[in-house]
């Protein structure tokens, strides 16, 4: 996810340096605001998730969730699991905060700081090549390929991953928001020098965004990766997520409204 959130920071790599710098600054601000914009919305989230490999006994799960935010952290109501209703209804209030939620909230806030760090590094980490112009989601877009900058020096273990990925971005010509991005790893990526985990070559990521009520929101995400933990245990995930039925609101406001 970090890579997609970072791409817009340097999306128009064929522009003159001064114009590119201005676009990049604007792009970073836009991406940062996307966090704030999604937090102001509730939506329905459908998730299809599979474990690594092709073992027929591997974990497979489909979930339907209703999601709102509380203090910048998502709160979930599970409506269905593997096609079976859970008994929770869309109009039910969201659960109140408890100690477990507060611990999770702190982890999510720390992860966001990491995402911002990655965004700020992308102008240094990638080189961008203009490919063409086309239309996507009924909007004119720039098509750009991106690849690692061979002179880039990672500033953290997280930004080190940028040196292992390349892909393509479709950028809205009018607003400079990302409409679609596809990325893949072209070599293995080691975590803690490979002693803790290794993410294997061929991991893929795709995200799509579109304007909803005047703001840009991500509505589709696909992630597929495999690797090994401590050089022994097979790890990985194949996830397809779709967001729909966006409505302005929050978990606590929704709960109060539902209880009335």
GUFI-880671 format. One record per residue: residue number from 1; y, z, x of N, C-alpha, C in turn; residue in three letters. Coordinates in steps of 0.02 Angstrom, whole numbers, padded with zeros to 5 digits. Each point is the difference from the previous one (the first is absolute). Layout:
<sites>
SITE  k  n.yy  n.zz  n.xx  ca.yy  ca.zz  ca.xx  c.yy  c.zz  c.xx  r
SITE  NUM  Y  Z  X  Y  Z  X  Y  Z  X  ALA
...
</sites>
This chain:
<sites>
SITE  k  n.yy  n.zz  n.xx  ca.yy  ca.zz  ca.xx  c.yy  c.zz  c.xx  r
SITE  1  -00060  00000  00040  00060  00000  -00040  00063  00000  00043  UNK
SITE  2  -00002  00033  00057  00059  00004  00043  00025  -00069  00018  UNK
SITE  3  -00045  -00046  00015  00021  -00066  00022  00039  -00036  -00054  UNK
SITE  4  -00024  00001  -00062  00034  -00035  -00053  00069  00029  -00013  UNK
SITE  5  00006  00065  00002  00064  00033  -00013  00050  -00017  00055  UNK
SITE  6  -00025  -00018  00058  00044  -00013  00057  00024  -00072  00005  UNK
SITE  7  -00035  -00047  -00029  00011  -00071  00015  00071  -00023  -00014  UNK
SITE  8  00030  00022  -00054  00064  -00027  -00020  00054  00016  00051  UNK
SITE  9  -00011  00050  00041  00051  00019  00049  00017  -00057  00048  UNK
SITE  10  -00046  -00048  00009  00014  -00055  00046  -00022  -00066  -00029  UNK
SITE  11  00004  -00008  -00064  -00033  -00055  -00033  00029  -00068  00019  UNK
SITE  12  00065  -00005  00014  00030  -00065  00012  00010  -00011  00074  UNK
SITE  13  -00056  -00006  00036  00002  -00001  00072  00031  -00062  00030  UNK
SITE  14  00013  -00055  -00039  00028  -00060  00028  00076  -00001  -00006  UNK
SITE  15  00032  00051  -00025  00072  00003  -00006  00032  00014  00067  UNK
SITE  16  00065  -00018  00008  00036  00019  00060  -00001  00076  00009  UNK
SITE  17  00003  00024  00062  -00008  00072  00013  00046  00045  -00041  UNK
SITE  18  00065  -00019  -00005  00046  00043  -00037  -00016  00002  -00074  UNK
SITE  19  -00019  -00058  -00028  -00017  -00003  -00070  -00066  00035  -00013  UNK
SITE  20  -00047  -00008  00046  -00065  00034  -00006  00010  00076  -00001  UNK
SITE  21  00043  00026  00043  00012  00072  00003  00028  00025  -00067  UNK
SITE  22  00045  -00039  -00030  00029  00021  -00064  -00053  -00001  -00055  UNK
SITE  23  -00042  -00053  00000  -00053  -00005  -00051  -00050  00057  00010  UNK
SITE  24  -00016  00015  00063  -00049  00052  00013  00024  00068  -00024  UNK
SITE  25  00064  00015  00014  00027  00064  -00024  -00003  00004  -00076  UNK
SITE  26  00018  -00055  -00033  -00003  -00002  -00073  -00072  00008  -00024  UNK
SITE  27  -00046  -00033  00035  -00071  00002  -00020  -00029  00070  00005  UNK
SITE  28  00016  00035  00054  -00025  00068  00008  00025  00044  -00057  UNK
SITE  29  00064  -00007  -00017  00027  00040  -00055  -00035  -00017  -00066  UNK
SITE  30  -00015  -00063  -00011  -00034  -00020  -00061  -00070  00030  -00003  UNK
SITE  31  -00036  -00003  00056  -00068  00028  -00001  00002  00075  -00012  UNK
SITE  32  00048  00034  00030  00005  00072  -00011  00014  00016  -00073  UNK
SITE  33  00040  -00042  -00032  00016  00012  -00071  -00060  -00013  -00044  UNK
SITE  34  -00047  -00042  00023  -00059  -00012  -00041  -00040  00063  -00011  UNK
SITE  35  -00001  00045  00049  -00031  00065  -00011  00034  00037  -00057  UNK
SITE  36  00065  00002  00003  00038  00035  -00052  -00010  -00033  -00069  UNK
SITE  37  -00003  -00066  -00001  -00007  -00035  -00064  -00067  00012  -00033  UNK
SITE  38  -00054  -00002  00039  -00066  00011  -00031  -00006  00072  -00024  UNK
SITE  39  00033  00047  00033  -00004  00070  -00020  00035  00013  -00066  UNK
SITE  40  00041  -00045  -00022  00035  00007  -00064  -00040  -00029  -00058  UNK
SITE  41  -00060  -00024  00014  -00040  -00034  -00050  -00068  00034  -00011  UNK
SITE  42  -00024  -00007  -00060  -00070  00013  -00016  -00035  -00067  -00011  UNK
SITE  43  -00066  -00002  00011  -00036  -00062  -00008  -00074  00014  -00008  UNK
SITE  44  -00036  -00051  -00022  -00073  00003  -00004  -00028  -00032  00062  UNK
SITE  45  -00048  00033  00032  -00029  -00022  00063  -00075  -00010  -00009  UNK
SITE  46  -00023  -00061  00013  -00072  -00014  00000  -00023  -00009  00072  UNK
SITE  47  -00053  00036  00019  -00025  -00001  00068  -00074  -00019  00000  UNK
SITE  48  -00017  -00050  00038  -00070  -00016  00015  -00013  00016  00073  UNK
SITE  49  -00049  00042  00014  -00011  00025  00068  -00073  -00003  00018  UNK
SITE  50  -00014  -00024  00061  -00068  -00004  00025  -00003  00028  00071  UNK
SITE  51  -00057  00029  00018  -00011  00024  00067  -00015  -00058  00047  UNK
SITE  52  -00007  00014  00065  -00010  -00053  00050  -00069  -00031  -00003  UNK
SITE  53  -00006  -00060  00028  -00065  -00033  00006  -00022  -00034  -00064  UNK
SITE  54  -00063  -00023  00000  -00028  -00035  -00058  -00060  00035  -00029  UNK
SITE  55  -00009  00064  00016  -00055  00040  -00029  00011  00005  -00075  UNK
SITE  56  -00049  -00020  -00041  00008  00004  -00073  00011  00072  -00025  UNK
SITE  57  -00017  00050  00042  00008  00070  -00020  00068  00029  00022  UNK
SITE  58  00041  -00041  00033  00065  00025  00021  00043  00018  -00061  UNK
SITE  59  00048  00043  00012  00043  00024  -00054  00040  -00057  -00031  UNK
SITE  60  -00003  -00005  -00066  00042  -00046  -00038  00030  00038  -00058  UNK
SITE  61  00065  -00009  -00010  00033  00039  -00052  00060  -00039  -00027  UNK
SITE  62  00009  00004  -00065  00058  -00028  -00034  00035  00056  -00037  UNK
SITE  63  00066  00005  00011  00038  00054  -00033  00062  -00030  -00034  UNK
SITE  64  00018  00030  -00056  00062  -00016  -00034  00041  00064  -00003  UNK
SITE  65  00059  -00002  00030  00042  00059  00006  00068  -00012  -00031  UNK
SITE  66  00029  00053  -00027  00070  -00002  -00019  00038  00040  00054  UNK
SITE  67  00051  -00031  00029  00034  00029  00058  00074  00009  -00015  UNK
SITE  68  00025  00059  00014  00072  00014  00003  00013  00039  00064  UNK
SITE  69  00063  00014  00014  00017  00035  00062  00035  00066  -00015  UNK
SITE  70  -00012  00047  00045  00034  00065  -00003  00026  00015  00070  UNK
SITE  71  00065  00006  00007  00031  00014  00065  -00023  -00050  00053  UNK
SITE  72  -00005  -00064  -00019  -00018  -00052  00046  -00074  -00006  00015  UNK
SITE  73  -00042  00037  -00035  -00073  00000  00012  -00036  -00022  -00063  UNK
SITE  74  -00048  -00047  00005  -00035  -00023  -00060  -00043  00054  -00031  UNK
SITE  75  -00002  -00001  -00066  -00042  00044  -00040  -00043  -00045  -00045  UNK
SITE  76  -00065  00015  -00004  -00046  -00044  -00033  -00033  00032  -00061  UNK
SITE  77  -00011  -00042  -00050  -00045  00016  -00056  -00054  -00053  -00002  UNK
SITE  78  -00062  00020  00006  -00055  -00048  00000  -00020  -00015  -00071  UNK
SITE  79  00007  -00063  -00021  -00015  -00020  -00068  -00072  -00026  -00007  UNK
SITE  80  -00023  -00035  00052  -00068  -00027  -00001  -00030  00006  00070  UNK
SITE  81  -00067  00005  00001  -00036  -00002  00063  -00062  -00044  -00011  UNK
SITE  82  -00005  -00054  00036  -00055  -00048  -00007  -00009  -00023  -00072  UNK
SITE  83  00057  -00012  -00033  -00002  -00026  -00068  -00009  00052  -00054  UNK
SITE  84  -00009  00063  00019  -00010  00053  -00049  00064  00040  -00009  UNK
SITE  85  00018  00013  -00062  00060  00039  -00014  -00011  00072  00022  UNK
SITE  86  00052  00030  00026  -00004  00069  00024  00020  00051  -00053  UNK
SITE  87  00031  -00024  -00054  00026  00045  -00051  00074  00014  00009  UNK
SITE  88  00027  -00016  00059  00072  00007  00012  00034  -00061  -00030  UNK
SITE  89  00055  00012  -00035  00036  -00054  -00034  00066  -00015  00035  UNK
SITE  90  00023  -00062  -00009  00061  -00022  00032  00059  00045  -00019  UNK
SITE  91  00002  00024  -00061  00057  00040  -00023  -00006  00074  00019  UNK
SITE  92  -00056  00021  00030  -00006  00070  00021  00049  00017  00055  UNK
SITE  93  00024  00063  00003  00045  00019  00055  -00038  00001  00066  UNK
SITE  94  00038  -00006  00054  -00030  00003  00066  -00012  00074  00019  UNK
SITE  95  -00050  00012  00042  -00014  00069  00020  00059  00030  00038  UNK
SITE  96  00012  00065  -00007  00054  00033  00036  -00016  00005  00074  UNK
SITE  97  00050  00011  00043  -00014  00007  00072  -00038  00064  00014  UNK
SITE  98  -00047  -00004  00048  -00036  00059  00023  -00002  -00002  00076  UNK
SITE  99  -00036  00047  00031  00000  00004  00073  -00031  -00062  00032  UNK
SITE  100  -00053  -00027  -00031  -00032  -00060  00027  00049  -00059  -00001  UNK
SITE  101  00036  -00007  -00056  00048  -00055  -00005  00056  00009  00053  UNK
SITE  102  00022  00061  00010  00054  00011  00049  -00023  -00017  00071  UNK
SITE  103  -00063  00015  00016  -00026  -00018  00066  -00004  -00076  00008  UNK
SITE  104  -00024  -00033  -00052  -00004  -00073  00002  00070  -00031  00004  UNK
SITE  105  00047  00029  -00036  00068  -00025  00001  00030  00002  00070  UNK
SITE  106  -00014  00052  00037  00026  00006  00068  -00030  -00054  00044  UNK
SITE  107  -00065  -00014  -00008  -00032  -00053  00041  00030  -00068  -00016  UNK
SITE  108  00012  -00012  -00064  00028  -00065  -00021  00071  -00008  00028  UNK
SITE  109  00039  00052  -00001  00068  -00004  00027  -00002  -00015  00075  UNK
SITE  110  -00047  00030  00036  -00006  -00013  00072  -00021  -00073  00012  UNK
SITE  111  -00045  -00026  -00043  -00022  -00069  00007  00058  -00048  -00011  UNK
SITE  112  00046  00017  -00044  00057  -00043  -00012  00045  -00004  00062  UNK
SITE  113  00007  00055  00034  00040  -00001  00062  -00031  -00047  00050  UNK
SITE  114  -00066  00000  00003  -00035  -00046  00046  00012  -00072  -00020  UNK
SITE  115  -00002  -00014  -00065  00012  -00068  -00024  00070  -00024  00020  UNK
SITE  116  00049  00043  -00007  00068  -00018  00019  00004  -00014  00075  UNK
SITE  117  -00035  00040  00040  -00001  -00012  00072  -00027  -00069  00016  UNK
SITE  118  -00053  -00020  -00035  -00029  -00066  00011  00049  -00055  -00020  UNK
SITE  119  00033  00009  -00056  00049  -00050  -00022  00052  -00011  00055  UNK
SITE  120  00024  00054  00028  00053  -00005  00050  -00024  -00034  00064  UNK
SITE  121  -00065  -00002  00012  -00027  -00031  00061  -00014  -00074  -00007  UNK
SITE  122  00001  -00027  -00061  -00026  -00067  -00010  00042  -00055  00033  UNK
SITE  123  00065  00010  00006  00040  -00050  00034  -00022  -00008  00072  UNK
SITE  124  -00027  00052  00030  -00023  -00002  00069  -00073  -00021  00005  UNK
SITE  125  -00039  00017  -00051  -00073  -00009  00005  -00024  -00070  -00015  UNK
SITE  126  00039  -00040  -00039  -00023  -00066  -00021  00048  -00055  00021  UNK
SITE  127  -00029  -00059  00008  00039  -00062  00002  -00015  -00038  -00064  UNK
SITE  128  00051  -00035  -00027  -00008  -00033  -00064  00014  -00075  00008  UNK
SITE  129  -00039  -00039  -00036  00005  -00073  00003  00011  -00027  -00070  UNK
SITE  130  00053  -00038  -00009  00014  -00032  -00064  -00053  -00055  -00012  UNK
SITE  131  -00030  -00001  -00060  -00051  -00049  -00017  00027  -00052  -00048  UNK
SITE  132  00025  00022  -00057  00024  -00046  -00052  00036  00039  -00053  UNK
SITE  133  00021  -00035  -00052  00026  00031  -00060  -00040  -00024  -00060  UNK
SITE  134  -00012  00045  -00048  -00039  -00018  -00059  00022  00043  -00059  UNK
SITE  135  -00039  -00001  -00053  00014  00040  -00059  -00060  00045  -00014  UNK
SITE  136  00013  00064  -00011  -00052  00048  -00017  00028  00048  -00052  UNK
SITE  137  -00041  00016  -00050  00022  00042  -00055  00064  -00028  -00032  UNK
SITE  138  00004  -00067  -00002  00058  -00035  -00028  00064  00013  00038  UNK
SITE  139  -00005  00018  00064  00059  00014  00041  -00005  -00039  00066  UNK
SITE  140  00054  -00031  00023  00000  -00032  00066  -00011  00052  00054  UNK
SITE  141  -00043  -00017  00048  -00017  00048  00053  -00002  -00036  00068  UNK
SITE  142  00014  00039  00053  -00014  -00020  00068  -00072  00019  00016  UNK
SITE  143  -00035  -00043  00036  -00067  00016  00024  00004  00010  00075  UNK
SITE  144  -00023  00058  00024  00007  00018  00071  -00066  00026  00026  UNK
SITE  145  -00019  -00022  00059  -00057  00029  00035  00026  00053  00049  UNK
SITE  146  -00040  00052  00010  00019  00052  00048  -00059  00016  00045  UNK
SITE  147  00016  00018  00062  -00051  00016  00050  00029  00052  00047  UNK
SITE  148  -00042  00036  00036  00025  00052  00045  00045  -00027  00055  UNK
SITE  149  00052  00037  00015  00042  -00014  00057  -00036  00024  00063  UNK
SITE  150  -00016  -00044  00047  -00039  00021  00058  00037  00051  00044  UNK
SITE  151  00065  00006  -00008  00039  00047  00041  00011  00067  -00035  UNK
SITE  152  -00029  00008  -00060  00012  00061  -00038  -00037  00059  00030  UNK
SITE  153  00035  00057  00006  -00029  00063  00023  -00001  00048  -00060  UNK
SITE  154  -00059  00016  -00024  -00006  00044  -00058  00029  00069  00017  UNK
SITE  155  00031  00030  -00050  00031  00066  00009  -00043  00056  -00029  UNK
SITE  156  -00055  -00018  -00032  -00044  00051  -00029  -00069  -00031  -00010  UNK
SITE  157  -00049  00043  -00016  -00067  -00026  -00015  00001  -00044  -00062  UNK
SITE  158  00043  00016  -00048  00004  -00039  -00061  00029  -00069  00013  UNK
SITE  159  00054  -00004  00038  00030  -00065  00014  -00043  -00042  00047  UNK
SITE  160  -00047  00031  00035  -00046  -00037  00042  -00040  -00051  -00041  UNK
SITE  161  -00012  00015  -00064  -00039  -00045  -00043  00035  -00067  -00010  UNK
SITE  162  00067  -00001  00005  00037  -00062  -00010  -00019  -00053  00052  UNK
SITE  163  -00026  00021  00057  -00019  -00046  00053  -00066  -00036  -00015  UNK
SITE  164  -00034  00021  -00054  -00065  -00028  -00017  00001  -00041  -00064  UNK
SITE  165  00059  -00014  -00027  00003  -00034  -00065  00045  -00061  00002  UNK
SITE  166  -00017  -00048  -00042  00042  -00059  -00011  -00009  -00022  -00072  UNK
SITE  167  00043  -00045  -00023  -00008  -00023  -00069  00058  -00043  -00023  UNK
SITE  168  00012  00001  -00066  00050  -00044  -00031  00037  00039  -00054  UNK
SITE  169  00065  -00013  -00006  00041  00032  -00051  00038  -00053  -00040  UNK
SITE  170  00006  00012  -00065  00040  -00041  -00044  00060  00042  -00022  UNK
SITE  171  00060  -00021  00019  00060  00041  -00009  00048  -00034  -00048  UNK
SITE  172  00021  00036  -00051  00046  -00026  -00050  00066  -00022  00033  UNK
SITE  173  00020  -00063  -00013  00058  -00027  00034  00064  00035  -00024  UNK
SITE  174  00003  00019  -00062  00062  00029  -00027  00010  00072  00020  UNK
SITE  175  -00053  00040  -00005  00007  00073  00009  -00026  00026  00066  UNK
SITE  176  -00042  -00041  00035  -00033  00021  00062  -00052  00054  -00011  UNK
SITE  177  -00025  00005  -00061  -00057  00043  -00014  -00065  -00038  00013  UNK
SITE  178  -00051  00037  00021  -00066  -00030  00010  -00032  -00014  -00068  UNK
SITE  179  -00021  -00062  -00011  -00037  -00019  -00060  -00075  00009  00011  UNK
SITE  180  -00022  -00019  00059  -00071  00005  00017  -00007  00007  00075  UNK
SITE  181  -00049  00038  00021  -00015  00004  00072  -00075  00004  00009  UNK
SITE  182  -00025  -00037  00048  -00070  00003  00020  -00003  00016  00075  UNK
SITE  183  -00044  00045  00019  -00007  00019  00070  -00073  00012  00016  UNK
SITE  184  -00018  -00009  00063  -00068  00015  00022  00001  00024  00073  UNK
SITE  185  -00049  00038  00018  -00007  00021  00070  -00042  -00053  00036  UNK
SITE  186  00022  -00019  00060  -00035  -00051  00038  -00038  00031  00059  UNK
SITE  187  00003  00067  00006  -00040  00034  00050  -00011  00072  -00024  UNK
SITE  188  -00048  00035  00030  -00013  00069  -00018  00061  00043  00015  UNK
SITE  189  00009  00051  -00042  00055  00047  00010  -00029  00070  00007  UNK
SITE  190  00012  00030  00058  -00027  00066  00015  00047  00056  -00021  UNK
SITE  191  -00028  00053  -00028  00037  00060  -00016  -00023  00054  00049  UNK
SITE  192  00048  00033  00033  -00017  00049  00052  -00045  -00030  00053  UNK
SITE  193  00019  -00060  00022  -00037  -00032  00054  -00069  -00022  -00019  UNK
SITE  194  -00014  -00004  -00065  -00065  -00021  -00023  -00050  00057  -00005  UNK
SITE  195  00017  00059  00023  -00046  00057  -00003  -00006  00027  -00071  UNK
SITE  196  00056  -00002  -00037  -00002  00025  -00069  -00022  -00054  -00048  UNK
SITE  197  00032  -00058  00003  -00017  -00054  -00047  00022  -00067  00029  UNK
SITE  198  -00033  -00052  -00022  00018  -00068  00018  00001  -00042  -00064  UNK
SITE  199  00057  -00033  -00012  00006  -00047  -00055  -00016  -00069  00028  UNK
SITE  200  -00047  -00035  -00031  -00025  -00061  00029  00043  -00061  -00017  UNK
SITE  201  -00003  -00049  00043  00032  -00065  -00011  -00020  -00027  -00069  UNK
SITE  202  00048  -00031  -00034  -00014  -00030  -00065  00023  00040  -00060  UNK
SITE  203  00031  00057  00011  00029  00038  -00055  00056  -00042  -00032  UNK
SITE  204  00004  00001  -00066  00049  -00041  -00036  00041  00042  -00048  UNK
SITE  205  00061  -00025  -00012  00045  00034  -00045  00042  -00053  -00036  UNK
SITE  206  00010  00011  -00065  00045  -00044  -00038  00038  00043  -00050  UNK
SITE  207  00065  -00014  -00007  00042  00034  -00049  00043  -00052  -00035  UNK
SITE  208  00012  00011  -00065  00045  -00043  -00038  00051  00044  -00036  UNK
SITE  209  00062  -00026  -00002  00054  00037  -00033  00038  -00048  -00045  UNK
SITE  210  00034  00028  -00050  00042  -00040  -00044  00054  00044  -00031  UNK
SITE  211  00054  -00031  -00025  00052  00039  -00032  -00022  00025  -00068  UNK
SITE  212  00013  00064  -00013  -00017  00032  -00064  00062  00039  -00022  UNK
SITE  213  00031  -00022  -00053  00059  00035  -00025  00056  00006  00050  UNK
SITE  214  00008  -00051  00041  00055  00000  00048  -00017  00029  00068  UNK
SITE  215  -00061  00026  00011  -00021  00025  00065  -00065  -00034  00020  UNK
SITE  216  -00014  -00001  00065  -00061  -00030  00025  -00054  00054  00008  UNK
SITE  217  -00059  -00014  -00029  -00055  00048  00003  -00064  -00036  00020  UNK
SITE  218  -00041  00034  00039  -00066  -00027  00019  -00047  00008  -00059  UNK
SITE  219  -00034  -00055  -00019  -00045  00002  -00057  -00072  -00014  00018  UNK
SITE  220  -00012  -00022  00061  -00070  -00015  00020  -00008  00016  00073  UNK
SITE  221  -00059  00029  00016  -00016  00017  00069  -00075  -00010  00011  UNK
SITE  222  -00017  -00035  00054  -00069  -00010  00021  -00007  00022  00072  UNK
SITE  223  -00050  00042  00013  -00012  00026  00067  -00075  -00001  00014  UNK
SITE  224  -00019  -00026  00058  -00071  -00005  00018  -00007  00013  00075  UNK
SITE  225  -00033  00054  00018  -00009  00016  00071  -00066  00036  00011  UNK
SITE  226  -00026  -00007  00061  -00060  00036  00020  00007  00023  00072  UNK
SITE  227  -00038  00051  00017  00002  00026  00068  -00054  00052  00011  UNK
SITE  228  00008  00038  00053  -00048  00053  00015  00037  00064  00018  UNK
SITE  229  -00029  00055  -00022  00027  00066  00015  -00042  00032  00055  UNK
SITE  230  00034  00022  00054  -00034  00030  00058  -00055  -00046  00026  UNK
SITE  231  00012  -00066  -00005  -00046  -00051  00026  -00067  -00002  -00035  UNK
SITE  232  -00009  00040  -00053  -00066  00005  -00033  00004  -00017  -00074  UNK
SITE  233  00038  00039  -00038  00001  -00006  -00073  00041  -00060  -00022  UNK
SITE  234  -00030  -00039  -00046  00034  -00058  -00027  00053  00023  -00050  UNK
SITE  235  00061  -00026  00006  00053  00018  -00046  00034  -00064  -00023  UNK
SITE  236  00039  00005  -00054  00037  -00058  -00025  00016  00007  -00073  UNK
SITE  237  00035  -00050  -00025  00021  00001  -00070  00017  -00070  -00021  UNK
SITE  238  -00016  -00017  -00062  00021  -00062  -00031  00033  00019  -00066  UNK
SITE  239  00065  -00011  -00005  00039  00025  -00056  00041  -00057  -00030  UNK
SITE  240  -00003  -00005  -00065  00045  -00044  -00038  00037  00042  -00051  UNK
SITE  241  00066  -00002  00002  00041  00041  -00045  00049  -00045  -00037  UNK
SITE  242  00008  00013  -00065  00050  -00036  -00040  00040  00051  -00040  UNK
SITE  243  00066  -00006  00004  00046  00041  -00039  00027  -00041  -00058  UNK
SITE  244  00006  00031  -00058  00027  -00034  -00059  00036  00049  -00045  UNK
SITE  245  00031  -00025  -00052  00034  00042  -00050  00051  00047  00033  UNK
SITE  246  00042  -00026  00043  00051  00041  00033  00050  00025  -00052  UNK
SITE  247  00015  00065  00003  00051  00030  -00043  00038  00052  00041  UNK
SITE  248  00065  00002  -00009  00041  00050  00034  -00019  00069  -00026  UNK
SITE  249  -00011  00048  00045  -00019  00067  -00020  -00025  00040  00059  UNK
SITE  250  -00018  00063  -00013  -00028  00045  00051  -00055  00042  -00032  UNK
SITE  251  -00041  00031  00042  -00056  00040  -00026  00024  00056  -00044  UNK
SITE  252  00050  00037  00021  00023  00058  -00038  00037  -00021  -00063  UNK
SITE  253  00042  -00052  00005  00035  -00024  -00059  -00050  -00028  -00051  UNK
SITE  254  -00052  -00034  00024  -00050  -00028  -00044  -00037  00056  -00036  UNK
SITE  255  -00016  00053  00036  -00034  00056  -00030  00041  00033  -00055  UNK
SITE  256  00065  00009  00013  00042  00031  -00050  00005  -00044  -00062  UNK
SITE  257  00007  -00065  00011  00005  -00046  -00056  -00063  00000  -00041  UNK
SITE  258  -00059  00001  00034  -00063  -00002  -00035  -00012  00063  -00040  UNK
SITE  259  00027  00056  00025  -00013  00064  -00033  00043  00009  -00062  UNK
SITE  260  00054  -00039  -00006  00045  00008  -00057  -00031  -00026  -00064  UNK
</sites>
